[in-house]
Amino acid sequence: MATQECNTTQKENCKNTIIEPMRPVVNFPPSIWGDRLLSLCVDHSEFHAYVIAMEEPKEGLKRMLMNPTVDSNAKLSLINSVYRLGLRYHFAEEIKCQLDKLFMELKMEDYDEADLYTISINFKVFRQHGYKLSCDVFNKFKDHSSGKFNEYITADVRGMLSMYEATQVCTTGEYILDEAMAFTEAQLMGIVDTLEGNLAKQVKHALRSPSHRGMQMVEARLYFFNYEEECSKHDSLLKLANAHFNLLQLQHKEELFIFTKWVKDMEFKKITPYARDRTPELYLWAVGIFLEPHYSHARIIISKMAQLLMVLDDIYDAYGTIEELRLLTNAINRWEISAIDQLPEYIKPLYKILLDELTDIENQLPKEGRTKRLDASKQAFQEVARCYHQEAEWRFSKQVPSYEEYMKNGLITSTYNVFSTYSLMNMGEINSEEALVWYQTHPKILEATKLIGRLYNDVTSFEFEGERAEQVESVHTYMKTFGLPENIVVDELKKIIENAWKDINEECLKPTEVSMELLAPILNLARITDMVYRHNDRFTFPEATTVEYVTLLVIDSIPMY
Ligand SMILES: CC(C)=CCC/C(C)=C/CC/C(C)=C/COP(=O)(O)OP(=O)(O)O
């Protein structure tokens, strides 16, 4: 549909005149940011001030975490706050030491007298740190004659909220948690408009984005605002979180400026005018994958990868003719600058950027094991291009593949192989060759994350994409393969997404296949996917939440205590 075929007479004309093919018109909303982000400026002396401001409260918190006289519930509640404020990486050793001990000493009877709030917090903390506390701790809240949850818990809103948050870490076969999730969600939805103050804000946000599935930095900022009581229980927690936000915001501003300037210097607007303009939104993915300050370099690289993938996606999905796409795929497979000659003029500058940037990234990698890493990253990119091309072939020949065929291809076009490979490659010391080998075994956590990416993206955007060029996506391939109507299919695909989350949770429980540090970027990729696609395609249409979150993280300042 996007090409205008030449007939015989036209062919004659074609020899002399270049006929511009008809291309689909895509109404991508423009960026709302303009050049504003190029004026982001950073005072470097502030970095040092925040690092100093963090030192004392950090020591204070370490002492508190290690203090044997602090009661176990209070300690788990403190660990919960540390986790939710994005500070876990400062206390990895202390938290591990405490949780090992608390988990080993734990007896189920300890929970006989405990309330719903306490049990839920403890359950979530243990699970999020890899300890499989049994979901039987929730049995006592059920009326065993009716099989339903006891009515009295509906009066405990804080407890229900906490239980709803705890159910997000469930694994396959934990039916009580499935039921608890549905029950608490329905109850909270029913009362949210009657609540006031911080509790109202907490419930509203949890229903919009449960904390376990949210983007860590956004969750941390909102926890700081919405859970004042928990945060101000300990002065050192408040001070550390405050200085930490300021430090990260400074760093994120600087990184976003570097990335925005790169997009401008590469002249993407001029050479790819057909593509979406989504600079800060792409950067948000990078912050979502890596929260810690020491992954600054990785965030910039991931943002650049995302920009290149987005532009490629827009050529393959919307702008290129099938002939052009064949040439482009071939050139990307060849991966050599001489292949540029076979490309249409308008694609040449993009192809050059692609090769130059990847070479540049390669040159910054440590020498040891470089070749293997390079092969993995290049192949991940080539694979995406081949699969984008396959989708285009289906579209141009008006074929609808089976759901299975589509998904085999679609897991690759989720682009998460590229994101995870580049994440791993740029993690410095912990990035061992062994870890790369593990990545290439298609670990369950990575497959589940890709599945969530592909399905969430399709479920929320199939109507818009369908309008533009008969895109091949999971909703319609599933409808065709299983002969089911659209509304049923959307529900089925959402169930598959829920099950994939259970796999991710399972893979993060001890003993894990690789360290939690290596699993974290993959878990975080699923989290940012949930944030962007849970309610809509907030990437293509970023007006609401994505803009709000970019503003929250990079623009709105936080008064220093
Ligand atoms: C697919 C997915 C989970 C992407 C998120 C990761 C990301 C930011 C990738 C780079 C840009 C991109 C391809 C966005 C999705 O566009 P699209 O909605 O047009 O993707 P589609 O053409 O593959 O459906």
The ligand as an SDF file (V2000), in Angstrom:
LIG
                    3D

 24 23  0  0  0  0  0  0  0  0999 V2000
    8.1160   -2.2760   21.2620 C   0  0  0  0  0  0  0  0  0  0  0  0
    8.5210   -1.7600   22.5750 C   0  0  0  0  0  0  0  0  0  0  0  0
    8.0800   -2.4780   23.7850 C   0  0  0  0  0  0  0  0  0  0  0  0
    9.3300   -0.6800   22.6010 C   0  0  0  0  0  0  0  0  0  0  0  0
    9.7760    0.0540   23.7530 C   0  0  0  0  0  0  0  0  0  0  0  0
   11.2600    0.2410   23.8230 C   0  0  0  0  0  0  0  0  0  0  0  0
   11.7450    1.4470   23.0810 C   0  0  0  0  0  0  0  0  0  0  0  0
   11.6910    2.7640   23.7660 C   0  0  0  0  0  0  0  0  0  0  0  0
   12.2430    1.2550   21.8610 C   0  0  0  0  0  0  0  0  0  0  0  0
   12.7350    2.3110   20.9880 C   0  0  0  0  0  0  0  0  0  0  0  0
   11.6570    2.9960   20.2420 C   0  0  0  0  0  0  0  0  0  0  0  0
   10.5290    2.1210   19.8150 C   0  0  0  0  0  0  0  0  0  0  0  0
   10.7940    1.0850   18.8160 C   0  0  0  0  0  0  0  0  0  0  0  0
    9.3390    2.3250   20.3670 C   0  0  0  0  0  0  0  0  0  0  0  0
    8.1230    1.5100   20.0760 C   0  0  0  0  0  0  0  0  0  0  0  0
    7.4400    1.9980   19.0020 O   0  0  0  0  0  0  0  0  0  0  0  0
    6.1200    1.2660   18.4510 P   0  0  0  0  0  0  0  0  0  0  0  0
    5.0710    1.3470   19.5020 O   0  0  0  0  0  0  0  0  0  0  0  0
    5.7900    1.8530   17.1420 O   0  0  0  0  0  0  0  0  0  0  0  0
    6.6630   -0.2110   18.3480 O   0  0  0  0  0  0  0  0  0  0  0  0
    6.2250   -1.3510   17.3140 P   0  0  0  0  0  0  0  0  0  0  0  0
    6.3600   -0.7660   15.9680 O   0  0  0  0  0  0  0  0  0  0  0  0
    7.2310   -2.4530   17.5470 O   0  0  0  0  0  0  0  0  0  0  0  0
    4.8430   -1.7210   17.6680 O   0  0  0  0  0  0  0  0  0  0  0  0
  1  2  1  0
  2  3  1  0
  2  4  2  0
  4  5  1  0
  5  6  1  0
  6  7  1  0
  7  8  1  0
  7  9  2  0
  9 10  1  0
 10 11  1  0
 11 12  1  0
 12 13  1  0
 12 14  2  0
 14 15  1  0
 15 16  1  0
 16 17  1  0
 17 18  2  0
 17 19  1  0
 17 20  1  0
 20 21  1  0
 21 22  2  0
 21 23  1  0
 21 24  1  0
M  END
$$$$
